[in-house]
Amino acid sequence: MPALPLAPLASSRQAPWDGMAMEEHRLPPMELDEFSFERHMIILARPETPKDVGDLFFRVNGKPFRTRFSGEQLCTIGAGQAWSGSKSFTARGLVVGLKPAVVEHAAEELAIDPRSIEIKTSPGADDPQVVRIMKTLRSEMDAGFPGGRLFGDALQTALAVQLVKAHTVRKIDAKPLKGGLPPRRLRKVLDYVDANLSADPTLEEMASVAGLSTYHFARMFKESTGKSPHQYVLHRRVEAAKKRLHASRTPLSELSAELGFSHQSHFTNVFRRLVGETPGAYRRAMAW
């Protein structure tokens, strides 16, 4: 990013994400001089040890804040805000930065003027949905980003929308479209997915086929199919793999690449989870 003036323990530098970045940091006792973030920041921190508790002092645009740090804590900071702080304890922090354009796009999808959006600084924010997304992103980063662009797009959209809905200075009343996709639009999207399994279709591309914003498309697609776009693509890849495993002797490494899996181990893990056995075991059983 870099998100903080510290070397990260891990980062999303190799992720196929566009508009979002994540870092993990060990945050020792420190005093930070004033600086500002170019992105909207979400920080999920926890004590490194049970003894790492204390008060966190910081200023944002000259306004002082003080919060007690004793467990997992969420904080949001808007882009461009002058920030400084100090603390006397050690913490581990997940830090996600969203480009302002991503949040502005989320506002437009919610029919909100992006010029009216100001992400507020919220030390000790209470938002289980954001925490879940942050932890899912961490798992994706630790696994080497097997979900590809589509999964990253979905998480980025969900995070940006939640920032707009719950972490702005002015309260936002966003009413999502109800119901699923019209049958003709749904058919176009499903056909597009089947024709592009190897190309790692993005959420934006699928939404464009349906003629909808990414936010509304993701909600309406799940209403129609019972699966998120990412889950649906994985299921279709596995169904295609089952046919190929039965009809050909293509090596598993080649098959996983041809069907759009990030690597063979990702293919094996997804196949086992959805089918109940590995691709190799499935192929051997079909040979009987």
LOLUMDREN-382822 format. One record per residue (C-alpha): residue in one letter; x negated, z negated, y; residue number from 1. Coordinates in Angstrom, 1 decimal, padded with zeros to 4 digits. Layout:
<lumza residuo="A" px="X" pz="Z" py="Y" num="NUM"/>
...
REM end
This chain:
<lumza residuo="M" px="000.0" pz="000.0" py="000.0" num="1"/>
<lumza residuo="P" px="-001.9" pz="-002.2" py="000.8" num="2"/>
<lumza residuo="A" px="000.8" pz="-004.9" py="001.2" num="3"/>
<lumza residuo="L" px="-001.5" pz="-007.8" py="002.1" num="4"/>
<lumza residuo="P" px="-005.1" pz="-008.0" py="003.4" num="5"/>
<lumza residuo="L" px="-006.1" pz="-009.1" py="-000.1" num="6"/>
<lumza residuo="A" px="-007.3" pz="-007.3" py="-003.2" num="7"/>
<lumza residuo="P" px="-004.3" pz="-007.1" py="-005.7" num="8"/>
<lumza residuo="L" px="-004.4" pz="-008.2" py="-009.3" num="9"/>
<lumza residuo="A" px="-002.3" pz="-005.2" py="-010.2" num="10"/>
<lumza residuo="S" px="-000.6" pz="-002.4" py="-008.3" num="11"/>
<lumza residuo="S" px="001.7" pz="000.5" py="-008.7" num="12"/>
<lumza residuo="R" px="-000.9" pz="003.0" py="-007.5" num="13"/>
<lumza residuo="Q" px="-000.5" pz="005.1" py="-010.6" num="14"/>
<lumza residuo="A" px="003.3" pz="005.0" py="-010.6" num="15"/>
<lumza residuo="P" px="005.4" pz="008.2" py="-010.2" num="16"/>
<lumza residuo="W" px="007.4" pz="006.4" py="-007.4" num="17"/>
<lumza residuo="D" px="007.9" pz="007.9" py="-004.0" num="18"/>
<lumza residuo="G" px="008.8" pz="005.6" py="-001.2" num="19"/>
<lumza residuo="M" px="008.1" pz="002.3" py="-003.0" num="20"/>
<lumza residuo="A" px="005.0" pz="000.4" py="-004.0" num="21"/>
<lumza residuo="M" px="004.4" pz="-002.9" py="-005.7" num="22"/>
<lumza residuo="E" px="001.4" pz="-005.2" py="-005.9" num="23"/>
<lumza residuo="E" px="000.8" pz="-008.6" py="-007.6" num="24"/>
<lumza residuo="H" px="-001.4" pz="-011.1" py="-005.8" num="25"/>
<lumza residuo="R" px="-003.0" pz="-014.4" py="-006.3" num="26"/>
<lumza residuo="L" px="-002.5" pz="-016.1" py="-002.9" num="27"/>
<lumza residuo="P" px="-004.9" pz="-019.0" py="-002.4" num="28"/>
<lumza residuo="P" px="-004.7" pz="-021.5" py="000.5" num="29"/>
<lumza residuo="M" px="-005.2" pz="-019.4" py="003.6" num="30"/>
<lumza residuo="E" px="-004.5" pz="-018.8" py="007.2" num="31"/>
<lumza residuo="L" px="-003.6" pz="-015.3" py="008.1" num="32"/>
<lumza residuo="D" px="-004.1" pz="-013.9" py="011.6" num="33"/>
<lumza residuo="E" px="-001.2" pz="-011.9" py="013.1" num="34"/>
<lumza residuo="F" px="-000.6" pz="-008.4" py="011.6" num="35"/>
<lumza residuo="S" px="002.4" pz="-006.3" py="010.8" num="36"/>
<lumza residuo="F" px="003.7" pz="-004.4" py="007.8" num="37"/>
<lumza residuo="E" px="004.4" pz="-000.6" py="007.9" num="38"/>
<lumza residuo="R" px="007.1" pz="-001.1" py="005.2" num="39"/>
<lumza residuo="H" px="010.0" pz="-003.4" py="004.6" num="40"/>
<lumza residuo="M" px="008.5" pz="-006.2" py="002.4" num="41"/>
<lumza residuo="I" px="010.1" pz="-008.2" py="-000.4" num="42"/>
<lumza residuo="I" px="007.9" pz="-011.0" py="-001.7" num="43"/>
<lumza residuo="L" px="008.8" pz="-013.0" py="-004.9" num="44"/>
<lumza residuo="A" px="006.3" pz="-016.0" py="-005.1" num="45"/>
<lumza residuo="R" px="005.9" pz="-018.9" py="-007.5" num="46"/>
<lumza residuo="P" px="003.4" pz="-021.8" py="-007.7" num="47"/>
<lumza residuo="E" px="000.3" pz="-021.0" py="-009.8" num="48"/>
<lumza residuo="T" px="000.4" pz="-024.6" py="-011.2" num="49"/>
<lumza residuo="P" px="003.0" pz="-027.4" py="-011.0" num="50"/>
<lumza residuo="K" px="000.8" pz="-029.0" py="-008.4" num="51"/>
<lumza residuo="D" px="000.9" pz="-026.0" py="-006.1" num="52"/>
<lumza residuo="V" px="003.7" pz="-027.2" py="-003.8" num="53"/>
<lumza residuo="G" px="003.7" pz="-027.7" py="000.0" num="54"/>
<lumza residuo="D" px="005.0" pz="-026.4" py="003.3" num="55"/>
<lumza residuo="L" px="004.6" pz="-022.7" py="004.3" num="56"/>
<lumza residuo="F" px="004.2" pz="-022.1" py="008.0" num="57"/>
<lumza residuo="F" px="004.5" pz="-018.7" py="009.6" num="58"/>
<lumza residuo="R" px="005.5" pz="-016.8" py="012.7" num="59"/>
<lumza residuo="V" px="007.4" pz="-013.6" py="013.0" num="60"/>
<lumza residuo="N" px="007.5" pz="-011.9" py="016.4" num="61"/>
<lumza residuo="G" px="006.5" pz="-015.3" py="017.8" num="62"/>
<lumza residuo="K" px="009.3" pz="-017.2" py="016.2" num="63"/>
<lumza residuo="P" px="008.1" pz="-020.1" py="014.0" num="64"/>
<lumza residuo="F" px="009.4" pz="-020.7" py="010.5" num="65"/>
<lumza residuo="R" px="008.7" pz="-023.5" py="008.1" num="66"/>
<lumza residuo="T" px="009.9" pz="-023.7" py="004.5" num="67"/>
<lumza residuo="R" px="009.2" pz="-026.0" py="001.5" num="68"/>
<lumza residuo="F" px="007.5" pz="-024.2" py="-001.4" num="69"/>
<lumza residuo="S" px="008.0" pz="-025.8" py="-004.8" num="70"/>
<lumza residuo="G" px="009.3" pz="-023.1" py="-007.1" num="71"/>
<lumza residuo="E" px="010.2" pz="-019.4" py="-007.3" num="72"/>
<lumza residuo="Q" px="011.0" pz="-018.2" py="-003.8" num="73"/>
<lumza residuo="L" px="012.1" pz="-014.9" py="-002.3" num="74"/>
<lumza residuo="C" px="011.2" pz="-013.7" py="001.1" num="75"/>
<lumza residuo="T" px="012.1" pz="-010.5" py="003.0" num="76"/>
<lumza residuo="I" px="010.2" pz="-009.2" py="006.1" num="77"/>
<lumza residuo="G" px="011.2" pz="-006.2" py="008.2" num="78"/>
<lumza residuo="A" px="008.8" pz="-003.4" py="008.9" num="79"/>
<lumza residuo="G" px="006.9" pz="-003.6" py="012.2" num="80"/>
<lumza residuo="Q" px="007.4" pz="-007.3" py="012.7" num="81"/>
<lumza residuo="A" px="004.3" pz="-009.2" py="013.9" num="82"/>
<lumza residuo="W" px="003.6" pz="-011.8" py="011.1" num="83"/>
<lumza residuo="S" px="001.1" pz="-014.7" py="010.7" num="84"/>
<lumza residuo="G" px="001.0" pz="-017.8" py="008.6" num="85"/>
<lumza residuo="S" px="-000.8" pz="-020.5" py="006.8" num="86"/>
<lumza residuo="K" px="-000.4" pz="-022.5" py="003.6" num="87"/>
<lumza residuo="S" px="-002.4" pz="-025.1" py="001.6" num="88"/>
<lumza residuo="F" px="-001.5" pz="-024.3" py="-001.9" num="89"/>
<lumza residuo="T" px="-002.0" pz="-021.4" py="-004.4" num="90"/>
<lumza residuo="A" px="000.8" pz="-019.1" py="-005.5" num="91"/>
<lumza residuo="R" px="001.3" pz="-015.9" py="-007.5" num="92"/>
<lumza residuo="G" px="003.3" pz="-013.2" py="-005.6" num="93"/>
<lumza residuo="L" px="005.0" pz="-010.0" py="-006.5" num="94"/>
<lumza residuo="V" px="005.1" pz="-007.8" py="-003.3" num="95"/>
<lumza residuo="V" px="007.3" pz="-004.7" py="-003.0" num="96"/>
<lumza residuo="G" px="007.1" pz="-002.5" py="000.0" num="97"/>
<lumza residuo="L" px="009.8" pz="000.1" py="000.8" num="98"/>
<lumza residuo="K" px="009.2" pz="002.8" py="003.4" num="99"/>
<lumza residuo="P" px="011.6" pz="002.6" py="006.3" num="100"/>
<lumza residuo="A" px="012.9" pz="006.1" py="005.5" num="101"/>
<lumza residuo="V" px="014.1" pz="004.8" py="002.1" num="102"/>
<lumza residuo="V" px="016.2" pz="002.0" py="003.6" num="103"/>
<lumza residuo="E" px="017.5" pz="004.4" py="006.3" num="104"/>
<lumza residuo="H" px="018.6" pz="006.8" py="003.6" num="105"/>
<lumza residuo="A" px="020.3" pz="004.0" py="001.8" num="106"/>
<lumza residuo="A" px="022.2" pz="003.1" py="005.0" num="107"/>
<lumza residuo="E" px="023.3" pz="006.7" py="005.4" num="108"/>
<lumza residuo="E" px="024.6" pz="006.7" py="001.8" num="109"/>
<lumza residuo="L" px="026.7" pz="003.7" py="002.7" num="110"/>
<lumza residuo="A" px="028.1" pz="005.5" py="005.7" num="111"/>
<lumza residuo="I" px="026.2" pz="003.2" py="008.1" num="112"/>
<lumza residuo="D" px="024.3" pz="004.3" py="011.1" num="113"/>
<lumza residuo="P" px="020.6" pz="003.7" py="010.1" num="114"/>
<lumza residuo="R" px="019.8" pz="002.9" py="013.8" num="115"/>
<lumza residuo="S" px="021.9" pz="-000.2" py="013.5" num="116"/>
<lumza residuo="I" px="019.9" pz="-001.5" py="010.5" num="117"/>
<lumza residuo="E" px="017.4" pz="-004.3" py="011.2" num="118"/>
<lumza residuo="I" px="016.0" pz="-006.1" py="008.1" num="119"/>
<lumza residuo="K" px="015.8" pz="-009.8" py="008.8" num="120"/>
<lumza residuo="T" px="013.0" pz="-012.2" py="007.9" num="121"/>
<lumza residuo="S" px="014.5" pz="-014.5" py="005.3" num="122"/>
<lumza residuo="P" px="012.2" pz="-017.2" py="003.9" num="123"/>
<lumza residuo="G" px="013.8" pz="-018.8" py="000.8" num="124"/>
<lumza residuo="A" px="016.4" pz="-016.0" py="000.5" num="125"/>
<lumza residuo="D" px="018.9" pz="-016.5" py="-002.3" num="126"/>
<lumza residuo="D" px="019.5" pz="-013.1" py="-004.0" num="127"/>
<lumza residuo="P" px="019.6" pz="-013.0" py="-007.8" num="128"/>
<lumza residuo="Q" px="020.1" pz="-009.2" py="-007.8" num="129"/>
<lumza residuo="V" px="016.9" pz="-008.6" py="-005.8" num="130"/>
<lumza residuo="V" px="015.0" pz="-011.0" py="-008.1" num="131"/>
<lumza residuo="R" px="016.2" pz="-009.1" py="-011.2" num="132"/>
<lumza residuo="I" px="015.1" pz="-005.8" py="-009.7" num="133"/>
<lumza residuo="M" px="011.7" pz="-007.3" py="-008.8" num="134"/>
<lumza residuo="K" px="011.1" pz="-008.6" py="-012.3" num="135"/>
<lumza residuo="T" px="012.2" pz="-005.3" py="-013.8" num="136"/>
<lumza residuo="L" px="009.7" pz="-003.5" py="-011.6" num="137"/>
<lumza residuo="R" px="007.0" pz="-005.9" py="-012.7" num="138"/>
<lumza residuo="S" px="007.8" pz="-005.2" py="-016.4" num="139"/>
<lumza residuo="E" px="007.7" pz="-001.5" py="-015.7" num="140"/>
<lumza residuo="M" px="004.3" pz="-001.8" py="-014.0" num="141"/>
<lumza residuo="D" px="002.9" pz="-003.9" py="-016.8" num="142"/>
<lumza residuo="A" px="004.0" pz="-001.3" py="-019.4" num="143"/>
<lumza residuo="G" px="002.4" pz="001.6" py="-017.5" num="144"/>
<lumza residuo="F" px="005.6" pz="003.0" py="-015.9" num="145"/>
<lumza residuo="P" px="007.1" pz="004.5" py="-019.1" num="146"/>
<lumza residuo="G" px="010.5" pz="004.9" py="-017.4" num="147"/>
<lumza residuo="G" px="009.1" pz="007.7" py="-015.2" num="148"/>
<lumza residuo="R" px="010.5" pz="008.9" py="-011.9" num="149"/>
<lumza residuo="L" px="014.2" pz="008.5" py="-012.9" num="150"/>
<lumza residuo="F" px="013.9" pz="004.8" py="-013.6" num="151"/>
<lumza residuo="G" px="011.8" pz="004.2" py="-010.5" num="152"/>
<lumza residuo="D" px="014.3" pz="006.2" py="-008.4" num="153"/>
<lumza residuo="A" px="017.2" pz="004.1" py="-009.7" num="154"/>
<lumza residuo="L" px="015.4" pz="000.8" py="-009.0" num="155"/>
<lumza residuo="Q" px="014.3" pz="001.9" py="-005.6" num="156"/>
<lumza residuo="T" px="017.8" pz="002.9" py="-004.6" num="157"/>
<lumza residuo="A" px="019.3" pz="-000.3" py="-005.9" num="158"/>
<lumza residuo="L" px="016.7" pz="-002.4" py="-004.0" num="159"/>
<lumza residuo="A" px="017.2" pz="-000.5" py="-000.7" num="160"/>
<lumza residuo="V" px="021.0" pz="-000.6" py="-000.9" num="161"/>
<lumza residuo="Q" px="020.8" pz="-004.4" py="-001.6" num="162"/>
<lumza residuo="L" px="018.6" pz="-004.9" py="001.4" num="163"/>
<lumza residuo="V" px="021.0" pz="-003.0" py="003.6" num="164"/>
<lumza residuo="K" px="024.0" pz="-004.9" py="002.2" num="165"/>
<lumza residuo="A" px="022.6" pz="-008.4" py="002.2" num="166"/>
<lumza residuo="H" px="019.5" pz="-008.7" py="004.3" num="167"/>
<lumza residuo="T" px="020.2" pz="-007.3" py="007.7" num="168"/>
<lumza residuo="V" px="020.6" pz="-009.1" py="011.0" num="169"/>
<lumza residuo="R" px="024.1" pz="-007.8" py="011.3" num="170"/>
<lumza residuo="K" px="026.5" pz="-008.2" py="008.4" num="171"/>
<lumza residuo="I" px="027.3" pz="-005.0" py="006.6" num="172"/>
<lumza residuo="D" px="030.6" pz="-004.2" py="005.0" num="173"/>
<lumza residuo="A" px="029.9" pz="-001.4" py="002.5" num="174"/>
<lumza residuo="K" px="032.7" pz="-000.2" py="000.3" num="175"/>
<lumza residuo="P" px="031.5" pz="001.9" py="-002.7" num="176"/>
<lumza residuo="L" px="033.5" pz="004.9" py="-004.0" num="177"/>
<lumza residuo="K" px="035.6" pz="003.9" py="-006.9" num="178"/>
<lumza residuo="G" px="036.2" pz="005.7" py="-010.2" num="179"/>
<lumza residuo="G" px="034.0" pz="008.1" py="-012.2" num="180"/>
<lumza residuo="L" px="032.8" pz="011.6" py="-011.7" num="181"/>
<lumza residuo="P" px="035.4" pz="014.5" py="-011.9" num="182"/>
<lumza residuo="P" px="035.1" pz="016.1" py="-015.3" num="183"/>
<lumza residuo="R" px="033.7" pz="019.4" py="-014.0" num="184"/>
<lumza residuo="R" px="031.0" pz="017.7" py="-012.0" num="185"/>
<lumza residuo="L" px="030.1" pz="015.4" py="-014.9" num="186"/>
<lumza residuo="R" px="029.8" pz="018.5" py="-017.2" num="187"/>
<lumza residuo="K" px="027.4" pz="020.1" py="-014.8" num="188"/>
<lumza residuo="V" px="025.2" pz="017.1" py="-014.7" num="189"/>
<lumza residuo="L" px="025.2" pz="016.6" py="-018.5" num="190"/>
<lumza residuo="D" px="024.3" pz="020.3" py="-019.0" num="191"/>
<lumza residuo="Y" px="021.5" pz="019.9" py="-016.4" num="192"/>
<lumza residuo="V" px="020.1" pz="016.9" py="-018.2" num="193"/>
<lumza residuo="D" px="020.1" pz="018.7" py="-021.6" num="194"/>
<lumza residuo="A" px="018.3" pz="021.7" py="-020.0" num="195"/>
<lumza residuo="N" px="015.7" pz="019.5" py="-018.3" num="196"/>
<lumza residuo="L" px="014.8" pz="016.8" py="-020.8" num="197"/>
<lumza residuo="S" px="011.1" pz="017.7" py="-020.7" num="198"/>
<lumza residuo="A" px="010.9" pz="017.9" py="-016.9" num="199"/>
<lumza residuo="D" px="011.7" pz="014.2" py="-016.2" num="200"/>
<lumza residuo="P" px="014.8" pz="014.9" py="-014.0" num="201"/>
<lumza residuo="T" px="015.0" pz="012.6" py="-010.9" num="202"/>
<lumza residuo="L" px="018.0" pz="010.7" py="-009.7" num="203"/>
<lumza residuo="E" px="018.0" pz="012.8" py="-006.6" num="204"/>
<lumza residuo="E" px="018.1" pz="016.0" py="-008.6" num="205"/>
<lumza residuo="M" px="021.0" pz="014.8" py="-010.8" num="206"/>
<lumza residuo="A" px="022.9" pz="013.6" py="-007.8" num="207"/>
<lumza residuo="S" px="022.4" pz="016.9" py="-006.1" num="208"/>
<lumza residuo="V" px="023.9" pz="018.7" py="-009.1" num="209"/>
<lumza residuo="A" px="027.0" pz="016.5" py="-008.7" num="210"/>
<lumza residuo="G" px="027.1" pz="017.0" py="-004.9" num="211"/>
<lumza residuo="L" px="026.8" pz="013.2" py="-004.2" num="212"/>
<lumza residuo="S" px="024.4" pz="010.7" py="-002.7" num="213"/>
<lumza residuo="T" px="022.1" pz="009.0" py="-005.2" num="214"/>
<lumza residuo="Y" px="023.8" pz="005.6" py="-004.7" num="215"/>
<lumza residuo="H" px="027.3" pz="006.9" py="-005.3" num="216"/>
<lumza residuo="F" px="026.2" pz="009.2" py="-008.1" num="217"/>
<lumza residuo="A" px="024.5" pz="006.4" py="-010.0" num="218"/>
<lumza residuo="R" px="027.6" pz="004.2" py="-009.8" num="219"/>
<lumza residuo="M" px="030.1" pz="006.9" py="-010.7" num="220"/>
<lumza residuo="F" px="027.9" pz="008.3" py="-013.5" num="221"/>
<lumza residuo="K" px="027.8" pz="004.9" py="-015.2" num="222"/>
<lumza residuo="E" px="031.6" pz="004.6" py="-014.7" num="223"/>
<lumza residuo="S" px="032.1" pz="007.9" py="-016.5" num="224"/>
<lumza residuo="T" px="029.5" pz="007.6" py="-019.3" num="225"/>
<lumza residuo="G" px="029.0" pz="003.8" py="-019.8" num="226"/>
<lumza residuo="K" px="025.3" pz="004.3" py="-019.2" num="227"/>
<lumza residuo="S" px="023.0" pz="004.5" py="-016.2" num="228"/>
<lumza residuo="P" px="021.4" pz="007.9" py="-015.6" num="229"/>
<lumza residuo="H" px="018.1" pz="006.6" py="-017.0" num="230"/>
<lumza residuo="Q" px="019.8" pz="005.2" py="-020.1" num="231"/>
<lumza residuo="Y" px="021.7" pz="008.4" py="-020.7" num="232"/>
<lumza residuo="V" px="018.6" pz="010.6" py="-020.4" num="233"/>
<lumza residuo="L" px="016.8" pz="008.4" py="-023.0" num="234"/>
<lumza residuo="H" px="019.7" pz="008.7" py="-025.4" num="235"/>
<lumza residuo="R" px="019.8" pz="012.5" py="-025.1" num="236"/>
<lumza residuo="R" px="016.0" pz="012.6" py="-025.7" num="237"/>
<lumza residuo="V" px="016.4" pz="010.6" py="-028.8" num="238"/>
<lumza residuo="E" px="019.3" pz="012.8" py="-030.1" num="239"/>
<lumza residuo="A" px="017.1" pz="015.9" py="-029.4" num="240"/>
<lumza residuo="A" px="014.2" pz="014.2" py="-031.3" num="241"/>
<lumza residuo="K" px="016.4" pz="013.5" py="-034.3" num="242"/>
<lumza residuo="K" px="017.2" pz="017.2" py="-034.6" num="243"/>
<lumza residuo="R" px="013.6" pz="018.2" py="-034.2" num="244"/>
<lumza residuo="L" px="012.4" pz="015.6" py="-036.7" num="245"/>
<lumza residuo="H" px="014.8" pz="017.0" py="-039.3" num="246"/>
<lumza residuo="A" px="014.1" pz="020.7" py="-038.6" num="247"/>
<lumza residuo="S" px="010.3" pz="020.8" py="-037.9" num="248"/>
<lumza residuo="R" px="007.0" pz="019.2" py="-038.7" num="249"/>
<lumza residuo="T" px="005.8" pz="019.1" py="-035.0" num="250"/>
<lumza residuo="P" px="003.4" pz="016.2" py="-034.6" num="251"/>
<lumza residuo="L" px="004.9" pz="013.2" py="-033.0" num="252"/>
<lumza residuo="S" px="002.5" pz="013.3" py="-030.1" num="253"/>
<lumza residuo="E" px="003.5" pz="016.8" py="-029.2" num="254"/>
<lumza residuo="L" px="007.2" pz="016.1" py="-029.8" num="255"/>
<lumza residuo="S" px="007.1" pz="013.1" py="-027.4" num="256"/>
<lumza residuo="A" px="005.5" pz="015.2" py="-024.7" num="257"/>
<lumza residuo="E" px="008.0" pz="018.1" py="-025.2" num="258"/>
<lumza residuo="L" px="010.9" pz="015.8" py="-024.8" num="259"/>
<lumza residuo="G" px="009.7" pz="014.1" py="-021.6" num="260"/>
<lumza residuo="F" px="008.5" pz="010.8" py="-022.9" num="261"/>
<lumza residuo="S" px="005.6" pz="009.3" py="-020.9" num="262"/>
<lumza residuo="H" px="003.5" pz="008.9" py="-024.1" num="263"/>
<lumza residuo="Q" px="003.9" pz="008.6" py="-027.9" num="264"/>
<lumza residuo="S" px="004.2" pz="004.8" py="-027.9" num="265"/>
<lumza residuo="H" px="007.0" pz="005.0" py="-025.4" num="266"/>
<lumza residuo="F" px="008.8" pz="007.6" py="-027.7" num="267"/>
<lumza residuo="T" px="008.3" pz="005.3" py="-030.7" num="268"/>
<lumza residuo="N" px="009.6" pz="002.2" py="-028.9" num="269"/>
<lumza residuo="V" px="012.7" pz="003.9" py="-027.5" num="270"/>
<lumza residuo="F" px="013.5" pz="005.6" py="-030.8" num="271"/>
<lumza residuo="R" px="013.2" pz="002.4" py="-032.8" num="272"/>
<lumza residuo="R" px="015.4" pz="000.5" py="-030.3" num="273"/>
<lumza residuo="L" px="018.2" pz="003.1" py="-030.4" num="274"/>
<lumza residuo="V" px="018.0" pz="004.3" py="-034.0" num="275"/>
<lumza residuo="G" px="016.7" pz="001.2" py="-035.8" num="276"/>
<lumza residuo="E" px="013.5" pz="002.8" py="-037.3" num="277"/>
<lumza residuo="T" px="010.4" pz="004.6" py="-036.1" num="278"/>
<lumza residuo="P" px="010.4" pz="008.4" py="-035.7" num="279"/>
<lumza residuo="G" px="008.0" pz="008.7" py="-038.7" num="280"/>
<lumza residuo="A" px="010.3" pz="006.6" py="-040.9" num="281"/>
<lumza residuo="Y" px="013.3" pz="008.7" py="-039.8" num="282"/>
<lumza residuo="R" px="011.5" pz="011.9" py="-040.6" num="283"/>
<lumza residuo="R" px="010.5" pz="010.7" py="-044.1" num="284"/>
<lumza residuo="A" px="014.0" pz="009.6" py="-044.8" num="285"/>
<lumza residuo="M" px="015.4" pz="013.0" py="-043.8" num="286"/>
<lumza residuo="A" px="012.9" pz="014.6" py="-046.2" num="287"/>
<lumza residuo="W" px="014.6" pz="013.1" py="-049.2" num="288"/>
REM end
